[in-house]
Amino acid sequence: MEKLRCGLAVNVPNYDFKTHKSKLPARKVNPSDVIILEGILVFHDPRVREMMNMKIFVDTDADVRLARRIKRDTVEKGRDIKAVLDQYSKFVKPAFDDFILPTKKYADIIIPRGGDNHVAIDLIVQHISTKLGQHNLCKIYPNLYVIQSTFQIRGMHTLIRDAKTTKHDFIFYSDRLIRLVVEHGLGHLPFKEKQVNTPTGSVYTGVEFCKRLCGISIIRSGESMENALRACCKGIKIGKILIHREGDNGQQLIYHNLPKNVADRNVLLLDPILATGNSAVQAISLLLQKGVQESNIIFLNLISAPQGVHVVCKRFPRIKIVTSEIDFGLNEDFHVIPGMGEFGDRYFGTDDN
């Protein structure tokens, strides 16, 4: 399984149920986007369970299982029915009750009626298709959200990443992307159902988002995202955190000004670039020290490096990260590659170039 997950082909032994021995040649299994591991004891070993992204227990009536076993063992394995029934009553059924049925508790999904349950199968297929369409990191971290890419989004990224783009255009298209990220982030806030009366006299059942909300920008680049947040959330309170940057390891918190009662609020943390993740870790750690619940923090940025995603998601598995694209990585200067350069300098016009 480890080799298949790493993209390597494996040779799986062929077992002869008539002779009860392995036979040559072994069956070659090539790596794939979806690997299905099937077996009655597949949930027994915790090392195997930890490799799985989805665990399914197919629950079938005992009479159906016995009927299938009789048909399989007599037709495919050449056994007589008396031997099949004797083996079933003495070994198979007791072993199922003692070793297989208890592993049912490890399943994420339990499917009654097996292959005849088309609704359950369709839901599983839909879930797998969704996961295949996500960035690889989203499959690892369920708290990471990359907004769905469109030609418009790719076009805006192309413009703001272009070193020749003017300051005016850089600001214009960055603001458009930031607005999309903010809107997507707001969609992850808690809500409750609310009914209103429309001008036609009808009742509309919708939702109402939480009112205890604030934004926190990581100075200086994070301030570029404040206007989009204010445009979406009228009168929202915005605090600031300044973190001194000296290389990758010399980060030191030197200033913060947070809204009152921040511990009772949902927080949108703003920083357009997630690179090493060190600034984000310090900012989030400060918020936690001030009493903010980890699950109440949504971190918004335009682009993320995989290294930063790993650092933040592993350290804070209950926060949410919303980004518009995940780049390849970091260079020796800890800049995101391909990236867009120093975002703050380009946005605020302090870039020497």
N, C-alpha and C positions, 0 to 999 in steps of 0.2 A: 504494500500500500504506500509506503514512504517513497519508493522509487517511482511509482506511477504518479504520485503527487508532485514529484520533482521533474516530471516529463520524460522518464526513462521507461523503456519497454521491459517487461518481465516474462519469465517462463513459468507457467502454472502447471503442476503435475496433473496428469490424467489418471483418474481412479477408476478401476474396473470393479463394479459392484458384484460381479459374478465370481471373480477370483479373489476379491478383497485385497488387491495389490495395485500399486501404481504401474502404469504402462507407458512406454515410449512411443512416439516422441511427445515431449511436453508441449502444451499449447501456449503459443506466444500471444501476449496481451499488450497492445500498444496503448500509450497514454491518450487521454481524452479530456474534454472539458467536463464531462460528467462521468464519474466512476461509480458503479453500482456494486456494492459488496453484499452478497446474499448468503444466508446460512442460518440454521436454527439456533446456533450458539454465538451469533455475531455480536451480541451485546454483552457477552460474559466478561470479556477482557477489557478493563478500563482503558488500556493503551489504545485499543481499537476504537472504543467509543469516542475518545478525545479527537480522533482524526476525522470524525464524521461531521458534516455540516447539517445533515438531516437524518434523523433516526426514525424508521417506520416499522411498526409491528403490524403484520397482517393477521387479523384475528378471524379464524374460521371455526365453524361448528365442529365438534368432535366427531360426529357421524360422517361429515363430509371428509374430514381428514382420514378417517379409517377407510372409507370407500376409495379415496384416491390412492391410498397406500396399497390396498389389495390389488387394484388395477395395475399400478406401476410395478409392484414386485412380481406379480404373476406374468405380466406381459413382457416387461423390459428386462427383468432379472432372472426369469425362469424358475421362480420359486413356487411351491405348491401352497394352496390357500391355508391348509392346516398349520404349516410352519409360519406363515405370515401372521395368522391370528395368535398363535402361541407366543411369538416374539413381541407382538404388540401389547398383549396383556401382561407379560412378565417384565418387559424391559422398556418398550417405547413409551407407553402411557405413564408409568411411574416416573420415568426420566423427564418427560414433558412437564409433569406437575412439579417436580423437584428442581429442575435446572433451567427450563425454557420459560415457563409461565412467569416466574419471578422477575425475569429480565424485562417484562412488559413495562415496568415502571420507568425504565430508562428511555422509552420511546417519546419522541416529540409528537408523533402522529400515530393514532391507532385506527386501522382501517378494517371495519367489519365487512364480511362477505367477500373479501379478497378482490380478485379481478373483475367481479361483477359490479363493484361499487364505482361506477363511472364518475359520479360527482366528486368523490374523494380523489380519484386519479387525475381528473381535470384540474383540481385545485393544486395538486402537487406539481403537475406539469407547468401550470401558470407561475407558481413560485420559483421553480427552477429557471424558467425562461426569464423572469425578472432578475434573478441573481446573475445569469449569464450576461445580461445587458448592462450590469453595473461594472464600475471600475473594480479591479481586483482587490483593492484595499477595502472597498465597501463590503466585500464578501467576508473579510476578516473582522472588520469593526462595524457592528450594526449601528453605532452611534455616529458614523460618518455619512454625510449626505452630499453628493455631487449633483448640482442641478442639471437637468437633462439638456444635453448639447443640441443646438440647432445651428443652421447656417448663419443666422443673425448673431448668435453668441460667438461662434468661431470667427466671424468677420470682425466683431468688436475686439476680440482677443488679438487678432492679427494686427489691428491698428494700434492698440496700446502697447504691443510688444515691439513694434517697428521702431528702431532707433531714430528714424527720420521723421517720425510723427511730430507735429508741432505741439507746443504746450496747450494751445486752445483745443485742438482735437483730442489730445491725451486726456484732458480734463473732461471733455464732453462725453467721450465713449467710456471712460472709467466710471463716470457718474451713472451712465445707463446700466453698466454691469453691476455696480454697487447696488442700485435700486432693485435689480432682479434678485440679488443675493439676500438683501434685506427682506423683500417680500416673501421669499422662500423660507427664510428663517422665522418670520412671524407665523408661518403656517405650522410651526412645531410648538407653538405656545399652547398651554392648556386652555380648554374652552368648555362651555356648558351650553345646553340647548336653550334656545329662546324663541318665543313666539311673538310676532308683531302683526298689527293690522295694517293692511295695505290701503292705498287710496280707493281701491275698488270695493272695499268692505270685506275683503277676503283675509284669511289668516295664513301667514307664511311662517313655517317652522324653520328656523335657521340656528345660528350659533352666536355666542357672545364670548369674546376672548377676555382673558384676565386683564384687570386694570392695574394691578401692581406690577409695573414694568419700568425698567430703566435701561439706559445704554451706558456702557463704559468703553471709552476709546483709549487705546494704547498710543500715547503721544510718540511721534508726531504723525505718522502715517495714518493711524486710526482716525484722526480728526477729519480726514477726507471722506469718511463714511457717515459723518454726523448729519449732514444735510439730507441725505436720502432717508435716514431714520426719522428725522423731524418731519419730512414730507409724508411719511407713512403713518406716524404716530403723533398726532397733534398734542403739543404741550409736554412731550416726554422729557423726563429729567435725565441729564447726561453727566456722568462723572468722568474723571481722567486718571490715568496711571502713567507715570513716566518711568521708564527703565533705562538706565545707562548701558550703553553697548560698547564693549571693548573686546573684540574678537569673539570667539565662541564660548569661552568659559568665564569671562570677566564681567558678567552681568550683575548689576546691583540696583535694587529698587531705591529710588531717591525722592519720589514725590507721588502722592495720591490725594485726590479730592473726590470722595464718593458721596452719592445722594444719601439723605437721611433715611433711616430704616431700610438700608440696602439688604439687610438679612431677610426681610420679609418680601422681597421682590424677585421676579424673574429678571435675569440679567442677559442682555445682548452685548457680548464682548466683541469689540471692533478692532480689527487689524487686517489690512488688505493682503499681507504676505505672511504665510506660515512657513518659515525656513527650518531652522534647527529645532524650534519649539521651546527654546529656553525662556524667551520673553513671555510666551503664553503660559508656561508652567509657573513662572513667578507671579504673573497677573492673576491666574486662577487660584494659586495658593493664597494670595492676599485676600481674595474674595471669600475663600473658605474660612480664613482666619476671622473675617468680619461677620461670619455667621451665615453666609449665603449657602444654600443647599446645592451640592454638586449637580444634582439633576435639574436645577433651575437655571443653569448657565448654558447659553447657546453661543458658540464662538463662530463669528462670521468673517470670512476672508475671500479674496478674489482667487488667489492661487495658493496651492500648498505643495510642499515637497514631501515625498514619502517619509523621509527621516523625521520631519516634524510631526506628521500624522502618527507615526509609531510612538514617539515620545509622549505626546499629549493623550492619545487614546489609551495607552497602557497605564499611564499615571492616573488618568481620570476617566474611567470607563463609563461614567454616568452622565458626563456632559455631552452635548451634541455639537458636532462641527459641520458647518454648512459652507461649501466652497463652490466655485464655478468651474475650476479645472485643477487637476493634479499633474504637476510637472514631473520631469525625469528624476531630478535629484539636486544635489548641491555640488558646487565646485570647491577648489581648495581654499577659496576665500569665504566659504559658507554662503554664497549667493545662489539663489534658486536658478536652475538651468532647465529649459532655455530662459525662463523668467522674463522680467521686463525692466531690469535695472533697479536703481534706487527709487522706489515708488514715491516716497515723500519729496525727494529732490525734484522729480519730474512733475509732480502734481502741484507743488507750491512754488515752482520756478526758481529753485536754488541749485539746479544742476549746472555745473560749469560748462557742460557741452551745449 
